[in-house]
Every structure is written in C-alpha cells, then in structure tokens.
C-alpha cells in the first residue's frame, strides 16, 4: 500500500539489462529512443552516442523486421568498439519472429502485448466465449515459450510494454477501453513469464492521456502486489508532444507516479531530437529524489478516498471555485502590474490576481482581485474605492475577522500542522471560504495531501487551492544533481515547469484540485508563470484552454517528415481551443491513442498519410505534401456542419 504522505520508493526486484541494473536500490534510470532507421548502422550509432553523451543509460531502437533485428548486431558491436557500453533495447511490434532474432543481439527486447500475437486491431465489437478467450491465451503462451528460452540462453531482458493505443480487440471487448483492460493485457504476459521462471522483466504502461496512464500504473502496482510480483516499472507519457507542452504533460504523468515512489526507469517522449529528452528526465528524477528522508508527516488517510479509482473531492462552490467548476488559476502581481498585458491576447488570463495590500488604479472590467484582508477592511470602511470583484485573503491569525466581511468568496491560507481547532469550525461555519493550501515541506505533495485528507475526515467541503512557491531566475547557473558532477542543460523556465507539474500531478489525479496558484521568486516572466499553471491543468485533463496536440516522438517507423508537419499543423490550428489533434508517425499506436483526439494524422506508407476522425479513417493514403491541407479542410467542414446544425 502506498503511503500517501511519506515518500518511500516502491520495493522491486532487480532486472539485469546487460551491465545495467534496474530496480531495487538502483537510481531511477533515464533512457531514450532513436529516430533513425535501424538498417542505418552509421546513423543509429551516431544518434545512440548523442543519447548516451547526454546521460541516457539505455537506448531503444525500432525493429520492424528481421533485417533490422539482425543489424542490431552491427550497431551494438560498433558502439562497444567505441567504448559506449549502454545497453540496447529492440522495440518489436506485430512480428513475434522478429523478437526471437532481436533477443540474440540486444540486451533487452520490448514486446507489446496488444500486437504480439493478437491480430491487428479493427475496433469492432467481437464476442469471445470463455473457451475462445482461453484458447487465445494459450496461443500467446505457446508463442512466448521459444522467445523466453532464447532470452534465458542469451541473458536478454524483456520489457513488457503495454500502450493504451494498441490494446487488442480481444482485451477491448472483454474489459473495454479502460485502465483495467490495460492492466490485464500486461498481467496476462507477466503470468506466463513467471510460469516459466523468467524474471529479468521491466514493465511499462503508457498512454497519451495522463489520467489513464497514472490510473493504469496505480492499478498495475496493486494487481502485482496481490499476485506477489515486484517487477520494476518504466514510466512515460506516450505521444506527449514537443516544447513546453510536451515537458509539462510528461512531468504531470511521470511526476505523479515518481512522487509516490513508483517508477524505476523513465523516458520523456518528446517530438524533438532524442537527446533533448535526457536532461528533462534527469531533472525530474533529481527533483523527486529530494523527497527522500524528509521529516515525517503524521497524517491520516480519509477512509472514503480510493487511490485506485479517485473521484473529484466533493466541495461546495464558493463563487466560481469548487463544486462543478473547472479549477481556477490565481496569479500574483504587484498593483502597478495588475492591469498590464503580461501575455498575448489569445492566451488565457488568470481567474484571480493577488495584489497584496494595494489595488491597481485601473482595474479590468471582469478581472477578479485578491487583497490582503486588512487592506480590504480599510477600503471597505473608508468607501474610497469600489470593492466589486475584489476578495479578501486571510492568514490564520486573521480568522476572527472572517465573519466581519460579508462577501461570497473569501480566501484562508492554511498549512498542514495548524491546530485543527483553530480552523475546522471556521470552515464549517463559512462555506464561502476557499482554502489556500501552502507548504514549505521537503515533500510538498505529501504535506498538501495531508491537509486535504484532514479536511475530508472532518467533513469539511470548502474548495482547496494548492499554492506553490519556487525560486528560479533566467540568469541562474546550471544546477548539478546530488549524485552527479554533470550539470543539467535545462533552462530556468524548464526547471520551473517540470517541478511545478510534478508537484501538482498527483494532487490533480487524486481529484483534490479546485485551483492552482504558482509563484516564483526570481526573474522568470509573469507570462511563463501564469501559462505554466494553465498548461498543468490542461495536462491533467482538468481545464482545456488551447489546442491539444498528441504527437509521437518519431522513430525508424515514421513515414513522413514528422517535425515539419507538427509545426505546420500547430500553426494552422493554434487558435482552436479545446481541439485535440493526433499526429502519429505510423500505425502502431496511431488510431488507438487517437481515441482521445478529435482528428488524427497518421503515417500510412512512405510519404503517405491517412486522416482520422476519432478512430475512423476518413481519407486514405494522401500524398504527404497535400495531407495538412486535407486535414484543415476536414476540420473546417466539420465545424461548418456543426454551425449549420446550431
């Protein structure tokens, strides 16, 4: 059982991947994947070297066929000759025979249960009797036995890598498109490997949807515990995208699990050069390691909280906060900056701006402001300024004055550890009070969870805003990890985004978040701070404020110019708030991951693209140079039809 409040790494067995040990007491390993053709020995070696030079500890290569599998021998030999010793992982889909060959030449082979033996997905309703289902499982076992024997003989490790986007029709029709189905797809294979006494295994469950990814991994850990399994886990948010959106999305999902002690190796999947993934992954692991050996948090878990199937905490709305409202964003600005346009007009604006003790001379017509309670009371008593859309914030010491102000929203700053008799009665009496949960604890997640659970145990239904303070400046020196002398080539902005997303990830997944308030003591731009908050909420699937891109990082299977295409699609669709567009290099995860997307752009053959509406292909084999225009025309046509109906 996970301790929600006190950080402890999940205890796992150790998996040997060449000379690299994963799990146990070993640090969380970071890895990436080449985008070159595995037939290209020189190109693959060069890219693998860049990954390793950046700090990657394992390199994965796509292995479509026997030819690519056999060439792993040459790639491996060249790397070893050049004194690059990081192990290689062959990525195999659709052809079990390829896995048999790859196991001879790579230190690890990744197989995908969704397409290892099961036929290609049709997304059609198929019925399986219990007998038919058992027969299918026997087929899997019969095909795995020779592979297991080859891996034993060659000391080759295995990654059982389940992708949400490539679940078999058999699983989908028995369990639905659910985390439970994802977990069972993995467990079927795990049970067979254990039956034949093979244990050099790493497991991964990935999805482009952070909520599905986190819930699936949580369920998997619980299921493995039930069956006495302690295999190490690989974490990643697949098809996370590129730029800051990809980094924030990855940090939300991976960070939510790492912060609970789950995860032994990670990959941050970005639609960029693979070596760019490594510093991001390294910073995430460094940041979470800071939770280790923290001061004990003496908290109690609310009995009604279900870690495996969390629902949004029940709250009474205070104004537009809590209840059924989407989570809000609060920003901190000085009075003279409160009305300034700190971000581009098309970007979302904070719901509330905290201006400390002074209101700006000119206020936005619909903008809401938060003012220190004593300044609020002075203005209320003087009548010098209108207090429309202005709301007071109280420290604990100011609670006696809460009753003196009659307004529909008030804010109260609390920390876990504040004597409960001082605030629980106040909150029950004043449902209009929004709790601003602050922390200075080494384990921010555990400390803020503790206060939320304390409120739930007491039956308090006031909304909660989680507030975090960071210290990053654009001029700060590259930091060093605790366990390495190598500096991390990430920017201050990236570090801020990764840390904030990791801190907020589990709180959102737990259903506890009615709003977030990010602050930074440094010289990062106010726009970066505020838009990071919106980006985190969108990554957690809590509030859509811009177009969502589900784009793969590319690999040797990619059939068109992925990065140029992503840039063109993003530029053309950037103003379509709430739209989800999947941009996939190939068919492996394309239609499946796009269950969460409105439209899909999927490589169908060399320089050919197919377009999807949800999981339904609507245009086949479009020439690459025409495909983006066809996608935009499809979106526009659907929008026109929707407007006509309205």
C-alpha positions as CSV (number, residue, x, y, z in Angstrom):
1,X,0.0,0.0,0.0
2,X,1.3,3.4,-1.0
3,X,1.9,5.9,1.9
4,X,0.2,9.0,0.6
5,X,2.1,11.3,2.9
6,X,5.6,9.9,3.4
7,X,7.9,9.3,0.4
8,X,9.3,5.8,0.0
9,X,10.5,4.1,-3.2
10,X,8.4,1.1,-4.1
11,X,10.5,-2.1,-3.4
12,X,11.1,-4.0,-6.5
13,X,13.2,-6.9,-7.8
14,X,16.3,-6.1,-9.8
15,X,16.3,-6.6,-13.6
16,X,19.6,-7.1,-15.3
17,X,19.9,-5.4,-18.7
18,X,23.5,-6.1,-19.8
19,X,25.6,-4.4,-17.2
20,X,22.8,-2.0,-16.2
21,X,20.7,-2.9,-13.2
22,X,17.1,-1.5,-13.0
23,X,15.0,-1.5,-9.8
24,X,15.9,-2.5,-6.3
25,X,18.1,0.1,-4.7
26,X,19.4,1.4,-8.0
27,X,18.6,5.0,-9.0
28,X,15.8,5.7,-11.5
29,X,17.3,5.2,-14.9
30,X,16.8,7.5,-17.8
31,X,16.5,6.4,-21.4
32,X,15.5,7.5,-25.0
33,X,14.8,6.0,-28.4
34,X,16.5,6.6,-31.8
35,X,14.5,8.1,-34.7
36,X,16.8,6.6,-37.3
37,X,16.2,3.6,-39.4
38,X,17.7,0.6,-37.7
39,X,19.0,-0.5,-41.1
40,X,21.2,2.6,-41.0
41,X,24.2,1.4,-38.8
42,X,26.1,4.7,-39.0
43,X,23.1,6.9,-38.3
44,X,21.8,4.8,-35.5
45,X,25.3,4.6,-33.9
46,X,25.7,8.4,-34.1
47,X,22.3,9.1,-32.6
48,X,22.8,6.5,-29.8
49,X,26.1,8.2,-28.9
50,X,24.3,11.5,-28.6
51,X,21.8,10.0,-26.3
52,X,24.4,8.4,-24.1
53,X,26.6,11.5,-24.1
54,X,23.6,13.4,-22.8
55,X,23.3,11.0,-19.9
56,X,21.0,8.3,-21.4
57,X,21.6,4.9,-19.7
58,X,19.7,2.8,-22.2
59,X,18.9,3.2,-25.9
60,X,15.9,1.8,-27.7
61,X,15.7,1.2,-31.4
62,X,12.7,0.3,-33.5
63,X,12.9,-3.2,-35.0
64,X,10.3,-3.7,-37.7
65,X,11.6,-6.8,-39.3
66,X,14.3,-9.5,-39.2
67,X,16.7,-7.3,-41.2
68,X,16.6,-4.5,-38.6
69,X,16.9,-7.1,-35.8
70,X,20.0,-8.6,-37.4
71,X,21.5,-5.2,-37.9
72,X,21.4,-4.6,-34.1
73,X,24.4,-6.9,-34.0
74,X,26.4,-4.3,-36.1
75,X,25.1,-1.3,-34.2
76,X,25.9,-3.0,-30.8
77,X,29.4,-4.0,-32.0
78,X,30.2,-0.5,-33.2
79,X,29.1,1.1,-30.0
80,X,31.1,-1.3,-27.9
81,X,34.2,-0.8,-30.1
82,X,33.9,3.0,-29.5
83,X,33.6,2.3,-25.7
84,X,29.9,3.1,-25.4
85,X,28.5,0.5,-23.1
86,X,24.9,1.5,-22.5
87,X,22.6,-1.5,-23.3
88,X,20.3,-1.5,-26.3
89,X,16.6,-2.4,-26.4
90,X,14.9,-3.7,-29.5
91,X,11.4,-2.3,-30.0
92,X,9.3,-5.0,-31.6
93,X,5.7,-4.8,-32.9
94,X,3.4,-7.2,-34.8
95,X,6.0,-9.9,-35.6
96,X,6.9,-12.3,-32.8
97,X,9.6,-13.9,-35.0
98,X,11.5,-10.6,-35.0
99,X,11.6,-10.6,-31.2
100,X,13.3,-14.0,-31.4
101,X,16.0,-12.6,-33.6
102,X,16.4,-9.3,-31.7
103,X,16.9,-11.2,-28.4
104,X,20.2,-12.5,-29.9
105,X,21.7,-9.1,-30.4
106,X,20.1,-6.6,-28.0
107,X,20.4,-6.6,-24.2
108,X,16.6,-6.1,-23.9
109,X,13.6,-6.7,-26.2
110,X,10.4,-4.7,-25.8
111,X,7.3,-6.6,-26.8
112,X,3.8,-5.1,-27.0
113,X,1.0,-7.5,-25.7
114,X,-1.5,-5.7,-27.9
115,X,0.1,-6.8,-31.1
116,X,2.5,-9.7,-30.2
117,X,0.1,-12.5,-31.2
118,X,-3.3,-10.9,-31.4
119,X,-4.4,-9.8,-34.9
120,X,-4.4,-6.2,-35.9
121,X,-7.0,-4.0,-34.3
122,X,-10.3,-3.4,-36.0
123,X,-12.1,-1.5,-33.2
124,X,-15.1,-3.7,-33.9
125,X,-17.3,-5.4,-31.4
126,X,-16.2,-9.0,-31.2
127,X,-17.5,-11.6,-28.7
128,X,-15.4,-14.2,-27.1
129,X,-16.7,-17.1,-25.1
130,X,-14.7,-18.1,-22.1
131,X,-13.4,-21.1,-24.0
132,X,-12.4,-18.9,-27.0
133,X,-10.7,-16.5,-24.7
134,X,-8.7,-19.3,-23.1
135,X,-7.7,-20.5,-26.5
136,X,-6.3,-17.1,-27.4
137,X,-4.3,-17.0,-24.2
138,X,-2.9,-20.5,-25.0
139,X,-1.8,-19.2,-28.4
140,X,0.1,-16.4,-26.6
141,X,1.7,-18.8,-24.2
142,X,2.7,-21.2,-27.0
143,X,4.4,-18.4,-28.9
144,X,6.1,-16.9,-25.9
145,X,7.8,-20.2,-24.8
146,X,10.5,-20.1,-27.6
147,X,11.1,-16.4,-27.0
148,X,11.5,-17.0,-23.3
149,X,14.0,-19.8,-23.9
150,X,16.1,-17.6,-26.3
151,X,16.1,-14.8,-23.7
152,X,17.3,-17.2,-21.0
153,X,20.0,-18.6,-23.1
154,X,21.3,-15.1,-24.2
155,X,20.7,-13.4,-20.8
156,X,18.4,-10.9,-22.6
157,X,16.0,-8.9,-20.5
158,X,12.4,-8.2,-21.6
159,X,10.2,-5.1,-21.4
160,X,6.5,-5.9,-21.5
161,X,5.3,-2.6,-22.9
162,X,1.6,-2.0,-23.0
163,X,0.3,1.0,-24.9
164,X,-3.2,2.3,-24.4
165,X,-3.2,2.9,-28.2
166,X,-2.5,-0.6,-29.1
167,X,-4.8,-2.7,-27.0
168,X,-6.0,-5.8,-28.8
169,X,-9.6,-6.2,-29.9
170,X,-9.8,-9.2,-27.5
171,X,-8.9,-7.1,-24.5
172,X,-11.0,-4.2,-25.5
173,X,-14.1,-6.3,-25.9
174,X,-13.7,-8.2,-22.7
175,X,-12.6,-5.2,-20.5
176,X,-13.4,-2.2,-22.5
177,X,-11.1,0.7,-23.3
178,X,-10.3,1.0,-19.6
179,X,-7.3,1.1,-17.2
180,X,-8.5,-2.4,-16.0
181,X,-8.2,-3.7,-19.6
182,X,-4.7,-2.1,-19.9
183,X,-3.6,-3.8,-16.7
184,X,-5.0,-7.2,-17.7
185,X,-3.2,-7.0,-21.0
186,X,0.0,-6.7,-19.1
187,X,-0.8,-9.3,-16.4
188,X,-1.6,-12.0,-19.0
189,X,2.0,-11.8,-20.2
190,X,3.5,-11.4,-16.8
191,X,1.9,-14.6,-15.5
192,X,3.3,-16.6,-18.5
193,X,6.8,-15.3,-17.9
194,X,6.6,-16.1,-14.2
195,X,5.2,-19.6,-15.0
196,X,8.4,-20.3,-17.0
197,X,10.6,-18.8,-14.3
198,X,11.8,-15.8,-16.3
199,X,12.2,-12.7,-14.2
200,X,14.5,-10.2,-15.9
201,X,11.5,-8.1,-16.8
202,X,10.6,-4.4,-16.8
203,X,7.0,-3.3,-17.3
204,X,5.6,-0.2,-18.9
205,X,2.1,1.1,-19.3
206,X,1.8,4.2,-21.4
207,X,-0.9,6.5,-22.7
208,X,-1.1,10.0,-24.2
209,X,-3.8,10.7,-21.6
210,X,-2.1,11.4,-18.3
211,X,-5.1,10.4,-16.3
212,X,-5.3,7.0,-18.0
213,X,-1.6,6.5,-17.7
214,X,-1.4,7.2,-13.9
215,X,-4.5,5.3,-13.0
216,X,-3.4,2.3,-15.0
217,X,0.0,2.2,-13.4
218,X,-1.5,2.6,-9.9
219,X,-3.9,-0.4,-10.7
220,X,-1.0,-2.4,-12.1
221,X,1.0,-2.0,-8.9
222,X,-2.0,-3.1,-6.8
223,X,-2.6,-6.1,-9.0
224,X,1.1,-7.1,-8.9
225,X,1.1,-6.8,-5.1
226,X,-1.9,-9.2,-5.0
227,X,-0.1,-11.7,-7.0
228,X,3.3,-11.4,-5.3
229,X,5.1,-9.6,-8.1
230,X,7.7,-6.9,-7.6
231,X,9.0,-6.2,-11.1
232,X,10.5,-2.7,-11.8
233,X,8.4,-0.2,-13.8
234,X,9.3,2.0,-16.7
235,X,7.3,5.3,-16.9
236,X,6.3,7.5,-19.7
237,X,3.5,9.6,-21.2
238,X,3.5,8.5,-24.8
239,X,2.9,10.9,-27.7
240,X,3.4,13.8,-25.2
241,X,4.3,16.3,-28.0
242,X,7.1,18.8,-28.1
243,X,8.2,22.1,-26.5
244,X,6.9,23.2,-23.1
245,X,3.6,21.4,-23.6
246,X,5.3,18.0,-24.0
247,X,7.6,18.7,-21.0
248,X,4.7,19.8,-18.7
249,X,2.5,16.9,-19.8
250,X,5.3,14.3,-19.2
251,X,6.1,15.8,-15.8
252,X,2.5,15.7,-14.7
253,X,2.1,12.0,-15.5
254,X,5.6,10.7,-14.7
255,X,5.9,13.1,-11.7
256,X,2.6,11.9,-10.2
257,X,4.0,8.4,-10.0
258,X,7.6,9.1,-9.1
259,X,6.4,11.3,-6.2
260,X,4.6,8.2,-4.8
261,X,7.7,6.2,-5.1
262,X,6.6,4.3,-8.2
263,X,9.0,4.0,-11.2
264,X,12.5,2.6,-11.8
265,X,13.3,4.0,-15.3
266,X,11.7,6.8,-17.3
267,X,11.5,8.2,-20.8
268,X,10.2,11.6,-21.6
269,X,8.8,11.2,-25.1
270,X,9.2,14.5,-27.0
271,X,8.8,15.2,-30.7
272,X,12.3,16.5,-30.8
273,X,15.8,15.1,-31.2
274,X,16.0,12.2,-28.8
275,X,19.0,13.5,-26.8
276,X,16.8,16.5,-25.8
277,X,14.7,14.1,-23.7
278,X,17.5,13.2,-21.4
279,X,18.1,16.5,-19.4
280,X,14.3,16.7,-18.9
281,X,14.2,13.2,-17.5
282,X,17.3,13.8,-15.4
283,X,15.9,16.9,-13.8
284,X,12.6,15.1,-13.0
285,X,14.5,12.2,-11.2
286,X,16.8,14.7,-9.4
287,X,13.8,16.7,-8.2
288,X,11.9,13.7,-6.9
289,X,15.0,12.4,-5.1
290,X,14.9,15.5,-2.9
291,X,11.8,13.9,-1.2
292,X,13.9,11.2,0.3
293,X,14.5,11.1,4.1
294,X,12.1,14.0,4.7
295,X,10.6,14.9,8.1
296,X,7.7,12.6,8.9
297,X,4.2,13.8,8.0
298,X,1.9,12.5,10.7
299,X,-1.3,12.4,8.7
300,X,-4.3,10.1,8.5
301,X,-5.8,8.9,5.2
302,X,-9.5,9.6,4.7
303,X,-11.3,6.3,4.7
304,X,-13.5,7.2,1.8
305,X,-10.6,8.0,-0.5
306,X,-9.9,5.4,-3.2
307,X,-6.4,5.8,-4.5
308,X,-7.0,3.4,-7.4
309,X,-10.3,4.9,-8.5
310,X,-10.3,8.5,-7.3
311,X,-13.2,10.8,-7.8
312,X,-13.2,14.6,-7.6
313,X,-13.5,15.6,-3.9
314,X,-17.0,16.8,-3.1
315,X,-17.0,20.6,-2.4
316,X,-19.5,23.4,-2.0
317,X,-18.8,26.1,-4.6
318,X,-17.6,29.5,-3.4
319,X,-18.3,31.8,-6.4
320,X,-16.7,30.1,-9.4
321,X,-14.4,27.9,-7.3
322,X,-15.1,24.3,-6.4
323,X,-18.4,22.5,-6.9
324,X,-18.7,21.6,-10.6
325,X,-16.5,24.5,-11.8
326,X,-13.2,23.9,-13.6
327,X,-10.2,24.6,-11.4
328,X,-9.1,28.2,-11.4
329,X,-5.7,29.9,-11.8
330,X,-4.5,32.5,-9.3
331,X,-1.6,34.8,-10.1
332,X,0.5,37.1,-8.0
333,X,1.2,40.6,-9.4
334,X,2.2,43.9,-7.9
335,X,-0.6,46.6,-8.1
336,X,1.2,48.5,-10.8
337,X,1.4,45.4,-13.0
338,X,-2.0,44.0,-12.2
339,X,-3.7,45.6,-15.3
340,X,-0.7,45.1,-17.6
341,X,-1.0,42.7,-20.5
342,X,1.6,40.2,-19.4
343,X,0.6,37.7,-22.0
344,X,-0.5,37.6,-25.6
345,X,-4.2,38.4,-26.2
346,X,-5.0,34.9,-27.3
347,X,-3.7,33.3,-24.1
348,X,-5.9,32.7,-21.1
349,X,-5.9,35.2,-18.3
350,X,-5.8,34.3,-14.6
351,X,-9.2,34.0,-12.8
352,X,-7.9,35.9,-9.8
353,X,-4.9,38.2,-9.4
354,X,-3.4,38.6,-5.9
355,X,-2.2,42.3,-5.5
356,X,-1.2,42.0,-1.8
357,X,-2.2,45.2,0.0
358,X,-2.9,47.7,-2.8
359,X,-5.5,47.7,-5.6
360,X,-4.4,48.9,-9.1
361,X,-5.6,52.4,-10.1
362,X,-7.3,50.9,-13.1
363,X,-8.9,47.5,-13.0
364,X,-10.1,45.2,-15.7
365,X,-13.9,45.2,-16.0
366,X,-14.3,41.5,-15.4
367,X,-11.0,40.7,-13.7
368,X,-11.2,39.4,-10.1
369,X,-8.6,40.5,-7.5
370,X,-7.5,39.2,-4.1
371,X,-6.5,41.7,-1.5
372,X,-5.0,41.3,2.0
373,X,-7.8,41.3,4.5
374,X,-6.6,44.3,6.5
375,X,-6.3,46.4,3.4
376,X,-9.7,45.1,2.2
377,X,-11.3,46.1,5.6
378,X,-9.7,49.6,5.4
379,X,-11.1,50.2,2.0
380,X,-14.5,48.8,3.0
381,X,-14.6,51.2,6.0
382,X,-13.4,54.2,4.0
383,X,-15.6,53.7,1.0
384,X,-12.9,55.3,-1.2
385,X,-12.8,52.6,-3.8
386,X,-15.3,50.1,-5.2
387,X,-14.7,46.6,-4.0
388,X,-16.6,45.0,-6.9
389,X,-14.7,41.8,-7.9
390,X,-12.3,42.2,-5.0
391,X,-12.0,39.4,-2.4
392,X,-10.1,39.3,0.9
393,X,-7.4,36.8,1.8
394,X,-6.8,35.9,5.5
395,X,-3.9,34.4,7.3
396,X,-4.7,32.0,10.2
397,X,-4.2,34.9,12.6
398,X,-6.9,36.8,10.7
399,X,-9.7,34.2,11.1
400,X,-11.5,36.2,13.8
401,X,-12.3,38.9,11.2
402,X,-13.7,36.5,8.6
403,X,-17.3,37.0,10.0
404,X,-16.9,40.7,9.8
405,X,-16.8,40.7,6.0
406,X,-20.0,39.9,4.0
407,X,-18.9,38.6,0.6
408,X,-19.5,35.4,-1.4
409,X,-15.8,34.4,-1.7
410,X,-13.0,34.6,0.9
411,X,-9.6,33.0,1.0
412,X,-7.8,31.5,4.0
413,X,-4.2,30.4,3.9
414,X,-3.6,27.2,5.7
415,X,-0.7,24.7,6.3
416,X,-0.9,21.2,7.5
417,X,0.0,21.2,11.1
418,X,-2.0,24.2,12.0
419,X,-4.1,23.2,15.1
420,X,-7.3,22.0,13.7
421,X,-9.5,23.5,16.4
422,X,-8.4,26.9,15.0
423,X,-9.8,26.4,11.5
424,X,-12.2,23.5,11.2
425,X,-15.1,25.2,13.0
426,X,-14.4,28.3,11.0
427,X,-14.6,26.4,7.7
428,X,-17.8,24.6,8.6
429,X,-19.4,27.9,9.5
430,X,-18.2,29.7,6.4
431,X,-18.6,27.6,3.2
432,X,-17.7,30.7,1.2
433,X,-14.1,30.4,2.4
434,X,-11.6,28.9,-0.1
435,X,-8.6,27.2,1.5
436,X,-5.3,28.2,0.0
437,X,-3.0,25.3,0.9
438,X,0.6,26.4,1.3
439,X,3.6,24.3,2.2
440,X,7.3,24.6,2.8
441,X,7.8,20.9,3.4
442,X,10.5,18.9,1.7
443,X,7.8,16.6,0.4
444,X,5.3,19.1,-0.9
445,X,2.9,16.5,-2.3
446,X,2.6,14.6,1.0
447,X,2.2,17.8,3.1
448,X,-0.6,19.2,0.9
449,X,-2.3,15.8,0.6
450,X,-2.3,15.7,4.4
451,X,-4.3,18.9,4.7
452,X,-6.8,17.8,2.1
453,X,-7.4,14.5,3.9
454,X,-7.7,16.2,7.2
455,X,-10.5,18.3,5.8
456,X,-12.2,15.3,4.3
457,X,-12.0,13.4,7.6
458,X,-13.6,16.4,9.3
459,X,-16.4,16.6,6.7
460,X,-15.3,20.0,5.5
461,X,-16.3,20.7,1.9
462,X,-14.6,24.1,1.3
463,X,-12.7,24.2,-2.0
464,X,-8.9,23.9,-2.0
465,X,-6.4,25.9,-4.0
466,X,-2.9,24.4,-4.0
467,X,-0.2,27.1,-3.9
468,X,3.5,26.6,-4.5
469,X,6.5,29.0,-4.4
470,X,9.6,28.4,-6.5
471,X,12.9,30.1,-6.9
472,X,14.2,30.3,-10.5
473,X,15.8,33.0,-12.4
474,X,16.8,33.2,-16.1
475,X,20.3,34.1,-15.0
476,X,20.8,31.2,-12.6
477,X,23.7,28.8,-13.2
478,X,23.1,25.3,-14.5
479,X,22.4,23.2,-11.4
480,X,24.1,20.0,-10.6
481,X,22.3,16.9,-9.4
482,X,23.1,15.5,-6.0
483,X,24.6,12.4,-7.4
484,X,26.4,13.7,-10.4
485,X,29.0,16.3,-11.3
486,X,27.4,16.8,-14.7
487,X,25.4,20.0,-15.0
488,X,21.9,19.7,-16.4
489,X,21.4,21.7,-19.7
490,X,17.9,22.8,-18.9
491,X,16.7,26.4,-18.6
492,X,15.3,28.0,-15.5
493,X,11.9,28.1,-17.2
494,X,12.0,24.4,-17.9
495,X,13.1,23.6,-14.4
496,X,10.2,25.7,-13.0
497,X,7.7,24.0,-15.3
498,X,8.9,20.5,-14.6
499,X,8.9,21.0,-10.8
500,X,5.5,22.6,-10.7
501,X,4.0,20.0,-12.9
502,X,5.5,17.2,-10.9
503,X,4.3,18.7,-7.6
504,X,0.7,19.2,-8.9
505,X,0.4,15.9,-10.8
506,X,-0.8,13.5,-8.1
507,X,-3.0,16.2,-6.4
508,X,-4.9,16.5,-9.7
509,X,-5.0,12.7,-10.2
510,X,-6.4,12.4,-6.7
511,X,-9.3,14.7,-7.5
512,X,-8.3,17.2,-4.9
513,X,-7.6,20.3,-7.0
514,X,-10.0,23.2,-7.2
515,X,-7.3,25.6,-8.4
516,X,-3.6,26.2,-8.5
517,X,-1.5,29.2,-7.6
518,X,2.1,29.2,-8.8
519,X,4.6,31.8,-7.6
520,X,8.2,32.3,-8.4
521,X,10.8,34.3,-6.5
522,X,13.1,35.1,-9.4
523,X,13.0,36.8,-12.8
524,X,11.0,34.4,-14.9
525,X,8.4,36.3,-16.8
526,X,5.0,36.5,-15.3
527,X,3.5,35.1,-18.5
528,X,5.6,32.0,-18.1
529,X,4.5,31.5,-14.6
530,X,0.8,32.0,-15.3
531,X,0.7,30.0,-18.5
532,X,2.5,27.1,-16.8
533,X,-0.4,26.9,-14.4
534,X,-2.9,26.7,-17.3
535,X,-0.6,24.1,-19.0
536,X,-0.6,21.9,-15.9
537,X,-4.4,21.9,-15.6
538,X,-4.7,21.0,-19.3
539,X,-2.1,18.3,-19.0
540,X,-4.1,16.9,-16.1
541,X,-7.3,16.9,-18.2
542,X,-9.0,19.4,-15.9
543,X,-9.2,22.5,-18.0
544,X,-8.8,22.9,-21.8
545,X,-7.6,26.4,-22.7
546,X,-5.8,25.7,-26.0
547,X,-5.4,23.2,-28.8
548,X,-4.1,19.8,-27.6
549,X,-1.5,18.0,-29.7
550,X,-0.9,14.3,-29.3
551,X,2.2,13.8,-31.3
552,X,4.7,11.0,-31.2
553,X,8.4,11.5,-30.9
554,X,9.1,9.6,-34.1
555,X,11.2,6.5,-34.7
556,X,12.5,4.4,-37.5
557,X,8.9,3.6,-38.4
558,X,8.0,7.2,-39.1
559,X,6.8,7.5,-42.6
560,X,6.9,11.3,-43.2
561,X,8.7,14.5,-42.1
562,X,7.2,14.5,-38.6
563,X,8.6,17.6,-37.0
564,X,8.0,19.9,-40.0
565,X,4.4,18.5,-40.1
566,X,3.8,19.2,-36.4
567,X,5.0,22.8,-36.8
568,X,2.6,23.3,-39.8
569,X,-0.4,21.8,-38.1
570,X,0.2,23.7,-34.8
571,X,0.5,27.0,-36.6
572,X,-2.7,26.4,-38.6
573,X,-4.8,25.1,-35.6
574,X,-3.3,27.0,-32.6
575,X,-6.5,29.1,-32.1
576,X,-8.9,26.2,-31.9
577,X,-9.4,26.0,-28.1
578,X,-10.3,22.5,-26.9
579,X,-9.5,20.7,-30.1
580,X,-7.4,17.6,-29.9
581,X,-5.2,16.6,-32.8
582,X,-3.2,13.4,-33.0
583,X,-0.1,13.5,-35.2
584,X,1.3,10.0,-35.5
585,X,4.3,8.7,-37.4
586,X,2.9,5.2,-38.0
587,X,0.0,2.9,-37.4
588,X,1.4,1.1,-34.3
589,X,-0.3,3.4,-31.8
590,X,-2.0,5.8,-34.1
591,X,-5.7,5.0,-34.1
592,X,-5.6,3.7,-30.6
593,X,-4.1,6.8,-29.0
594,X,-6.3,9.0,-31.0
595,X,-9.3,7.7,-29.1
596,X,-8.6,10.8,-27.1
597,X,-8.2,13.0,-30.1
598,X,-10.8,14.7,-32.4
599,X,-8.7,14.2,-35.5
600,X,-5.7,12.1,-36.4
601,X,-2.9,12.4,-39.0
602,X,-1.2,9.1,-39.3
603,X,1.6,7.8,-41.5
604,X,0.2,5.1,-43.8
605,X,3.2,4.4,-46.1
606,X,6.3,6.1,-47.4
607,X,5.3,9.8,-47.8
608,X,1.6,8.8,-47.5
609,X,-0.8,9.9,-44.8
610,X,-4.3,8.8,-43.7
611,X,-6.7,11.1,-41.8
612,X,-9.0,10.0,-39.0
613,X,-12.0,11.4,-37.3
614,X,-11.7,9.9,-33.8
615,X,-10.7,6.2,-34.6
616,X,-12.4,6.1,-38.0
617,X,-10.2,6.6,-41.1
618,X,-11.9,9.0,-43.4
619,X,-9.2,9.6,-46.0
620,X,-6.6,7.0,-47.1
621,X,-3.1,7.4,-48.5
622,X,-3.0,11.1,-49.2
623,X,0.4,12.3,-50.6
624,X,2.4,13.9,-47.7
625,X,2.6,17.3,-49.5
626,X,-1.2,17.5,-49.6
627,X,-2.1,16.0,-46.2
628,X,-2.0,19.0,-44.0
629,X,-4.4,20.9,-46.3
630,X,-6.7,17.9,-46.3
631,X,-6.7,17.8,-42.5
632,X,-7.6,21.5,-42.2
633,X,-10.3,21.1,-44.8
634,X,-11.8,18.2,-42.8
635,X,-11.8,20.2,-39.6
636,X,-13.3,23.3,-41.3
637,X,-16.0,21.1,-43.0
638,X,-17.0,19.6,-39.6
639,X,-17.1,23.0,-38.0
640,X,-19.3,24.4,-40.7
641,X,-21.7,21.4,-40.3
642,X,-21.8,21.9,-36.6
643,X,-22.6,25.6,-37.0
644,X,-25.4,24.8,-39.5
645,X,-27.0,22.4,-37.0
646,X,-26.9,25.0,-34.3
